Amino acid sequence: MKAIPQAVLGRSCSGAGNLRKYLGGDWAGIIARIQDGYLTDMGFSAILISQPAENIHVCMEDEEGTASYHGYWPRDFLRPNPYFGSMDTFRALLSTNA
C-alpha cells in the first residue's frame, strides 16, 4: 500500500502570515522538496496538489479579505493560480522526478 500526501500549496511553506490568505507555498517549493529528497525520504512516490486553476481572490467581505487558499473555488479553469506560479513552473512540476 502506498501513501500519497496532499500538499495544500497555499500552506506548504514555513513562516508566519495571515491564515486567511496564501502563505507563500507554490509549485517551485514543491519542486524543491521533490529534488531535495524530502518527500521520497518519507516514502512518498506521488503527491496530490491543490487545484492549479486560478481561484477567486477574495471569498469573504471581511477586513482581512479572506482568500480561497485551498484551491477549490475556481475562477478560471484555463488560467493557472497566480499565487502558485506560472504555467511554465506548473509544467516543470509535472515533469519533476525524484
Buried (B, 14 or more C-beta within 10 A) or exposed (E): EEEEEEBBBBBBBEEEEEEBBBBBBBBBBBBEBBEEEEBBEEEBEEBEBBBBBBBEBEBEEEEEEBBBBBBEBBEEEEEBBEBBBEEEBBEBBEEBEB
